[in-house]
Amino acid sequence: MFQGIEFVNKEFFWLLLALPIAVLWYVLKHQKQTAELKISSLKGFKVTSSWLPKFRHALFALRILAIGLLIVALARPQSVDVSTKTKTTRGIDIVMAIDVSASMLAKDLSPNRLEALKKVAAEFIKGRPNDRIGLVEYAGESYTKTPITSDKGIVLRSLKSIRYNTIIEGGTAIGMGLATAVNRLKDSKATSKVIILLTDGVNNSGFIDPKIASELAVEYGIKTYTIGLGTNGMALTPVAILQNGNFQYARAQVEIDEELLKEIASATGGKYFRATNNKKLEEIYDEINKLEKTEIEEFKFYNYDEKYRSLVLLAGLLLLIELLLRFTVFRSFV
């Protein structure tokens, strides 16, 4: 009955404790006012049966019920319809530049660096519903996998399809990957523009110097977070392709140009991170998620529907019925 109903003045419910006291008082009073006459026999008296005396207590019941309804009305029941409208006051455009060179298949992260990155990056994308996101792939060269878009379904499908292939020239062109990401963002009208650049190697190919690419990012006001991916020391890494097309793995030294990545991050106002395992990679994306917050304004509209009026009317009707019965039908008994 009261589902979805709130009571503004709940303290009035304490008055309901008076109702049992009133009922007790009525019972005791009725017993005292009932006269008794003892006679030896009823012979000679005409006995008539009437239902009116049996129902005279209904008048008190109507009054108690009316009082109870008035107490509930005093508690001011109401239903609240809340509608919410959100407004994004500060949008962020993000491009994730992902290294897809063969070394990203190294198994120092589970199941390998690339798959671990894709899993964490997918959760990051899902957690940015109000931002536009794009993807850039690079190895020895780079290209745009997905332009910046607010359609997270497209971005997630594109991310899932990223894998090592021999179409892109081998190597690690950090400068090319960064420059392509800058090119995706340079015309953006967003208040904040961010690149997340991930690599597991050193810049050894491409015709754009990473420092030049970082200067372009600074010129267009693009902040760059850099991530060096790979464990410290040796890692099980692809070293050759067998005749059946599978990779031959061997332990090799992890080489990451951390100084370059730190320079890029520092010059653009970003931050450098080192991910040596799956958990650390997750923590890095969580931290970036906290650092780059989208400002959202939320407006709530409350529509109150007062419910006490119907209770007051019903209580008044019960009292009116009681008065009519008291001075008409039950006039001889009360």
Backbone torsions as a table, in degrees:
resi	resn	phi	psi	omega
1	MET	NA	-41.4	-177.7
2	PHE	-104.4	23.3	178.5
3	GLN	-66.5	129.0	-179.1
4	GLY	78.5	8.9	-179.4
5	ILE	-103.2	135.5	174.5
6	GLU	-113.9	147.4	178.7
7	PHE	-110.3	120.9	-176.2
8	VAL	-74.8	-42.2	-176.9
9	ASN	-112.1	71.2	-175.5
10	LYS	-64.2	-22.6	-176.9
11	GLU	-62.3	-22.5	179.6
12	PHE	-68.8	-16.3	178.3
13	PHE	-64.8	-20.2	175.9
14	TRP	-60.7	-26.3	180.0
15	LEU	-65.5	-21.8	179.3
16	LEU	-63.4	-21.7	178.1
17	LEU	-65.3	-20.7	-179.7
18	ALA	-75.1	-20.6	-176.5
19	LEU	-66.0	-47.0	176.6
20	PRO	-60.2	-35.2	178.5
21	ILE	-64.5	-41.3	179.1
22	ALA	-64.3	-39.7	178.6
23	VAL	-64.2	-43.2	178.6
24	LEU	-62.5	-43.2	178.8
25	TRP	-61.2	-40.1	-179.4
26	TYR	-64.6	-42.6	-179.1
27	VAL	-64.3	-46.4	-179.6
28	LEU	-64.7	-42.1	179.8
29	LYS	-63.2	-40.8	-179.2
30	HIS	-64.2	-39.9	-179.9
31	GLN	-65.1	-38.3	179.9
32	LYS	-71.2	-32.4	-177.0
33	GLN	-85.7	-7.4	-179.9
34	THR	-86.3	114.1	-178.7
35	ALA	-81.8	148.3	179.1
36	GLU	-120.6	139.2	178.1
37	LEU	-132.8	120.5	-179.4
38	LYS	-100.4	124.4	177.0
39	ILE	-132.1	157.2	-175.3
40	SER	-75.1	-29.6	-176.4
41	SER	-154.3	149.7	177.3
42	LEU	-95.2	3.9	-180.0
43	LYS	-65.5	135.3	-178.6
44	GLY	100.6	-13.1	176.8
45	PHE	-99.5	138.7	176.6
46	LYS	-85.2	118.7	-177.9
47	VAL	-96.3	123.7	176.8
48	THR	-120.7	145.3	178.6
49	SER	-105.6	133.9	178.4
50	SER	-139.9	143.6	179.8
51	TRP	-85.4	-13.4	-175.5
52	LEU	-61.6	-47.0	-179.7
53	PRO	-60.3	-32.2	-178.6
54	LYS	-68.9	-27.6	-174.6
55	PHE	-106.1	11.7	-178.4
56	ARG	-67.5	-23.8	178.9
57	HIS	-71.8	-12.9	178.7
58	ALA	-63.0	-27.5	179.0
59	LEU	-63.5	-44.4	178.7
60	PHE	-66.2	-38.5	178.9
61	ALA	-61.8	-40.3	177.7
62	LEU	-62.9	-40.2	-178.7
63	ARG	-68.1	-43.3	179.0
64	ILE	-61.6	-42.8	179.2
65	LEU	-63.1	-41.6	179.1
66	ALA	-63.4	-43.1	178.5
67	ILE	-62.6	-41.8	177.8
68	GLY	-60.0	-42.7	178.3
69	LEU	-64.2	-38.7	178.4
70	LEU	-65.8	-37.4	177.4
71	ILE	-63.8	-44.1	178.2
72	VAL	-63.0	-37.6	178.0
73	ALA	-64.6	-38.6	177.0
74	LEU	-62.7	-30.5	176.9
75	ALA	-69.4	-8.5	174.7
76	ARG	56.6	73.2	175.4
77	PRO	-72.0	141.4	177.8
78	GLN	-154.6	151.8	173.5
79	SER	-104.7	146.2	-177.0
80	VAL	-122.0	123.3	175.6
81	ASP	-104.5	114.1	-176.7
82	VAL	-107.0	123.2	174.9
83	SER	-115.8	140.3	-175.5
84	THR	-120.1	137.7	176.1
85	LYS	-128.9	126.0	-179.8
86	THR	-109.4	146.2	-179.9
87	LYS	-134.3	121.0	178.0
88	THR	-79.0	116.6	-176.6
89	THR	-95.8	-15.6	178.9
90	ARG	-145.3	104.1	-178.8
91	GLY	-89.3	151.0	178.5
92	ILE	-123.3	131.1	173.2
93	ASP	-102.6	128.1	-174.8
94	ILE	-126.2	133.4	171.6
95	VAL	-119.3	128.1	178.0
96	MET	-101.4	113.1	179.5
97	ALA	-96.3	114.0	-170.5
98	ILE	-113.7	126.0	175.5
99	ASP	-72.4	124.3	179.1
100	VAL	-119.4	27.6	177.6
101	SER	-69.9	166.6	-175.2
102	ALA	-59.8	-30.7	-178.9
103	SER	-65.2	-17.5	177.9
104	MET	-71.1	-6.0	176.0
105	LEU	-90.9	2.7	177.9
106	ALA	-58.3	145.9	-171.2
107	LYS	-100.7	23.4	176.5
108	ASP	-75.3	-17.1	167.4
109	LEU	-111.2	154.8	-173.7
110	SER	-100.4	132.9	-6.8
111	PRO	-76.6	-26.0	170.0
112	ASN	-156.1	173.4	-174.2
113	ARG	-58.8	-45.1	-175.2
114	LEU	-66.3	-45.7	-178.7
115	GLU	-67.6	-36.7	176.9
116	ALA	-63.5	-42.2	178.7
117	LEU	-62.9	-44.7	-177.9
118	LYS	-60.7	-40.3	-179.9
119	LYS	-64.3	-47.3	-178.7
120	VAL	-68.3	-41.8	-179.6
121	ALA	-63.3	-35.1	178.6
122	ALA	-63.1	-42.0	177.9
123	GLU	-65.6	-37.3	177.5
124	PHE	-61.9	-44.7	-179.4
125	ILE	-63.9	-42.6	179.5
126	LYS	-62.6	-28.7	-178.9
127	GLY	-85.4	5.5	179.1
128	ARG	-121.5	63.6	-174.6
129	PRO	-67.6	-21.4	-175.2
130	ASN	-102.0	5.5	-177.9
131	ASP	-112.7	158.6	173.4
132	ARG	-96.5	139.9	-175.9
133	ILE	-133.8	141.6	175.9
134	GLY	-130.6	164.2	-178.4
135	LEU	-126.1	138.2	174.4
136	VAL	-126.6	132.9	174.9
137	GLU	-105.3	142.8	173.4
138	TYR	-151.4	148.6	170.6
139	ALA	-139.5	-103.6	173.4
140	GLY	-79.0	-17.9	174.5
141	GLU	-142.0	-179.7	-175.8
142	SER	-141.2	157.4	173.0
143	TYR	-156.8	162.6	-179.5
144	THR	-82.3	118.9	176.8
145	LYS	-79.1	-44.5	179.1
146	THR	-144.9	122.4	174.4
147	PRO	-63.0	161.7	-179.7
148	ILE	-61.8	131.1	-177.1
149	THR	-149.8	154.9	176.5
150	SER	-89.0	-6.0	179.5
151	ASP	-82.0	98.4	-176.5
152	LYS	-68.4	-25.8	177.7
153	GLY	-61.2	-43.9	178.8
154	ILE	-64.0	-45.3	-177.8
155	VAL	-63.1	-43.2	-178.7
156	LEU	-66.4	-38.6	177.3
157	ARG	-66.2	-39.7	178.4
158	SER	-65.5	-41.6	178.8
159	LEU	-62.2	-42.4	-179.2
160	LYS	-63.1	-31.4	-176.9
161	SER	-83.3	-6.8	179.8
162	ILE	-68.1	130.1	177.6
163	ARG	-157.5	163.7	176.7
164	TYR	-67.3	136.2	174.5
165	ASN	-146.7	165.5	-177.3
166	THR	-94.2	4.7	179.6
167	ILE	-70.4	-44.6	177.8
168	ILE	-77.7	138.3	178.9
169	GLU	-58.9	140.5	-178.5
170	GLY	-69.1	161.5	-179.6
171	GLY	118.8	-173.4	178.8
172	THR	-135.3	101.3	-178.4
173	ALA	-101.8	80.8	-178.0
174	ILE	-60.9	-41.4	179.4
175	GLY	-61.4	-39.7	179.5
176	MET	-66.8	-44.9	-180.0
177	GLY	-62.0	-43.3	-179.9
178	LEU	-66.8	-42.1	-179.0
179	ALA	-63.8	-40.8	178.9
180	THR	-64.2	-40.5	178.0
181	ALA	-64.3	-40.8	177.4
182	VAL	-62.0	-41.4	-179.6
183	ASN	-62.1	-33.1	178.2
184	ARG	-69.6	-28.2	-172.3
185	LEU	-105.1	-14.3	-170.3
186	LYS	-60.7	-30.6	-179.7
187	ASP	-97.1	6.4	-178.7
188	SER	-68.2	141.3	178.1
189	LYS	-95.9	5.5	-178.3
190	ALA	-65.6	150.1	178.5
191	THR	-64.4	-36.6	-179.1
192	SER	-127.2	132.8	179.7
193	LYS	-123.7	128.6	-171.6
194	VAL	-133.7	139.5	171.5
195	ILE	-117.0	134.3	171.0
196	ILE	-110.8	105.7	-175.1
197	LEU	-102.3	121.2	-178.4
198	LEU	-120.2	134.1	176.3
199	THR	-150.3	159.9	177.0
200	ASP	-122.4	17.2	-176.0
201	GLY	-142.8	-153.7	178.6
202	VAL	-119.9	155.9	179.2
203	ASN	-71.3	110.4	-176.6
204	ASN	-131.4	10.2	178.1
205	SER	-157.7	178.3	-178.5
206	GLY	90.6	158.8	-176.4
207	PHE	-108.0	9.0	177.0
208	ILE	-115.1	124.0	179.4
209	ASP	-69.6	133.2	-179.1
210	PRO	-55.8	-35.1	-179.7
211	LYS	-68.3	-35.1	175.9
212	ILE	-65.6	-42.3	179.2
213	ALA	-63.2	-37.5	178.8
214	SER	-68.6	-33.0	176.3
215	GLU	-65.7	-36.3	175.6
216	LEU	-64.1	-40.8	178.0
217	ALA	-60.9	-41.7	178.4
218	VAL	-63.4	-42.8	-178.4
219	GLU	-60.6	-36.8	-178.5
220	TYR	-95.7	9.2	176.5
221	GLY	66.7	39.1	-178.1
222	ILE	-106.0	121.1	178.7
223	LYS	-83.8	138.3	-177.8
224	THR	-123.1	123.3	171.6
225	TYR	-99.6	126.9	-178.7
226	THR	-110.4	143.7	-179.2
227	ILE	-130.0	122.6	172.8
228	GLY	-93.7	118.3	-173.0
229	LEU	-106.7	123.8	177.0
230	GLY	144.3	147.0	-178.3
231	THR	-71.8	161.5	174.9
232	ASN	-78.3	131.9	178.9
233	GLY	99.3	-134.2	-174.3
234	MET	-94.8	149.1	177.7
235	ALA	-142.6	149.1	177.8
236	LEU	-76.0	107.7	-168.4
237	THR	-126.1	146.7	175.1
238	PRO	-64.2	130.2	179.8
239	VAL	-119.4	-16.1	-179.4
240	ALA	-163.2	162.3	176.6
241	ILE	-109.9	124.1	-180.0
242	LEU	-74.0	170.2	-178.2
243	GLN	-63.4	-28.4	179.5
244	ASN	-82.6	3.7	177.2
245	GLY	92.2	-8.5	178.5
246	ASN	-82.7	159.3	179.9
247	PHE	-85.7	145.0	170.5
248	GLN	-98.1	126.8	-176.8
249	TYR	-103.4	147.7	174.4
250	ALA	-152.0	157.6	-180.0
251	ARG	-76.9	130.2	-178.5
252	ALA	-139.4	157.0	-179.7
253	GLN	-72.2	134.4	176.5
254	VAL	-78.7	125.8	179.0
255	GLU	-122.0	114.5	178.2
256	ILE	-128.1	128.9	179.2
257	ASP	-80.1	78.4	-176.4
258	GLU	-65.3	-35.6	-179.6
259	GLU	-61.9	-41.7	178.8
260	LEU	-64.8	-44.8	-178.9
261	LEU	-64.5	-37.0	176.7
262	LYS	-65.7	-40.3	179.8
263	GLU	-62.9	-44.7	-179.5
264	ILE	-61.7	-46.7	-179.0
265	ALA	-63.8	-44.7	-178.0
266	SER	-65.0	-43.1	-177.0
267	ALA	-65.1	-32.4	-175.3
268	THR	-97.2	0.0	-179.7
269	GLY	84.7	15.8	179.6
270	GLY	-97.3	-147.6	-176.1
271	LYS	-153.2	144.9	178.4
272	TYR	-99.9	140.6	178.5
273	PHE	-129.9	152.5	175.1
274	ARG	-122.4	121.4	-179.6
275	ALA	-106.8	109.0	-178.1
276	THR	-101.7	-7.0	177.0
277	ASN	-158.3	175.7	-176.3
278	ASN	-60.5	-44.0	-177.5
279	LYS	-63.7	-42.8	179.7
280	LYS	-63.7	-37.2	178.4
281	LEU	-63.8	-42.5	177.7
282	GLU	-62.0	-42.9	-180.0
283	GLU	-63.3	-36.3	179.6
284	ILE	-64.1	-47.1	-179.8
285	TYR	-67.2	-32.9	175.3
286	ASP	-63.8	-40.5	-179.3
287	GLU	-68.4	-41.8	177.3
288	ILE	-62.2	-39.0	178.6
289	ASN	-60.1	-38.2	179.0
290	LYS	-74.9	-36.4	-178.7
291	LEU	-68.5	-35.7	-178.2
292	GLU	-106.6	88.1	-178.1
293	LYS	-100.1	136.4	173.7
294	THR	-88.6	127.7	179.3
295	GLU	-81.2	127.0	-177.4
296	ILE	-128.3	131.4	174.3
297	GLU	-97.7	132.8	179.2
298	GLU	-118.1	126.0	178.2
299	PHE	-110.6	128.7	178.2
300	LYS	-114.5	133.4	179.7
301	PHE	-116.2	125.0	-177.0
302	TYR	-107.7	126.9	175.9
303	ASN	-116.2	108.8	-176.4
304	TYR	-93.6	132.2	176.8
305	ASP	-117.3	106.2	-177.2
306	GLU	-71.7	134.3	-177.2
307	LYS	-109.5	-2.9	-174.0
308	TYR	-72.3	-24.8	-174.5
309	ARG	-60.1	-44.4	-179.3
310	SER	-65.3	-33.7	178.5
311	LEU	-68.2	-41.3	178.4
312	VAL	-63.9	-43.4	179.3
313	LEU	-63.0	-41.7	179.4
314	LEU	-65.8	-41.0	177.7
315	ALA	-63.1	-42.1	177.9
316	GLY	-62.6	-38.8	178.6
317	LEU	-64.6	-41.8	178.6
318	LEU	-63.9	-40.9	178.3
319	LEU	-65.4	-37.7	178.7
320	LEU	-65.5	-42.7	177.6
321	ILE	-61.7	-42.3	179.5
322	GLU	-60.5	-46.4	-179.6
323	LEU	-62.3	-43.4	-179.9
324	LEU	-62.3	-44.3	-179.9
325	LEU	-67.3	-38.5	-177.7
326	ARG	-63.2	-39.4	-175.9
327	PHE	-100.2	7.8	176.5
328	THR	-125.8	-86.4	-173.4
329	VAL	-62.1	-44.8	-175.1
330	PHE	-99.3	21.5	-175.3
331	ARG	-59.7	-34.6	-175.9
332	SER	-83.3	-8.5	-172.2
333	PHE	-114.5	-16.0	-175.4
334	VAL	-126.0	NA	NA
